């Protein structure tokens, strides 16, 4: 199987000049990978300080990037001299990569011996660290051959994961067995990691650093935006829906139309998962057909800039046509709704609205999101099956202040009681680095 794996990556690399034409996510990812090993090697040869330790952290996408950023933040506090090499896989992670303040950040090179060997020789990291779920066998093998410790932070093994299959276990077992450190989110994850082949000595249960990350993002939000000040001052019952897909909107929007019959001053702020120009335009049209006065966040800002927004003419539905502002938005919520629970791709993070001390609602397909189940258990969240259930819960929370506040308090307590994973992970990671 390892021969087939290397062959497949070799074919992709060979075809990458053709496949990387254009601006699609596939093209952007392949284009970035084509030059990634050269960029890392150049940094290692010319900019690396050989007298300071180096940690190579890989986080495939945005959610894992948030976790990695929280751990890197704590590691820098423990070891201000550390140099951070940061790699990612998905083009959606480009923006967060810039925010990590790494010494060098780029796409993960091809998982092939040649490119990775060159990069490892020049970078010479003290440790290679993966985040959450993604582990690359060639990178692990090449690091292990050079005596470089390999670890994982925020490790999660979900039920039904493909990696738990027999063939995947057989192929990946040497990689799992090579880990010197595996920081698991829970005891359940710790046991699952051992079943995959990670040495029990390497497994430590540290908690989810994504919780610390959500707190950092919420506390670091910028309430000075004019649109934020306007929406906060215009106090009215507000539902904030984050990272929604059409499958979520097919349930959410009819529920809110029904809710609006009782709560006439209801306001909706909805942030689509992929706010392309076309998807935003379609959502605006749909909201207008449902009787909302809808606009985009950008148009709201434009109106504020020229002071054309009268108090009596403020929209009651705002579509967020950008990414990166959810922490601000959840701070405005009376009730929060998180998308992804009405299709098979999985629920998006419930941690940001919980960090904002909001009760959280989502669809029934949340089994792969442990935090969602935890929030349901403690009373901070409710999973709904259909329009009628969603209407009932939203209406109840917006008309019964005590129940709404109780849900928000339960969310806040869950976040507070589970903080500290980033520091615990960073402390263990520090033990892999060179002493000054």
Helices and strands as residue ranges (DSSP letters): H 2-19, H 25-46, E 54-58, H 62-78, E 83-88, G 91-93, H 94-99, E 104-107, H 113-123, E 127-131, H 137-145, E 149-155, G 162-164, H 166-177, E 179-184, H 187-196, E 203-205, H 209-219, H 226-233, E 238-244, H 246-262, E 267-272, H 277-289, E 294-296, H 297-305, G 311-313, E 317-319, H 326-330, E 335-338, H 351-355, E 360-363, H 370-378, E 381-384, H 387-399, H 401-417, H 421-430
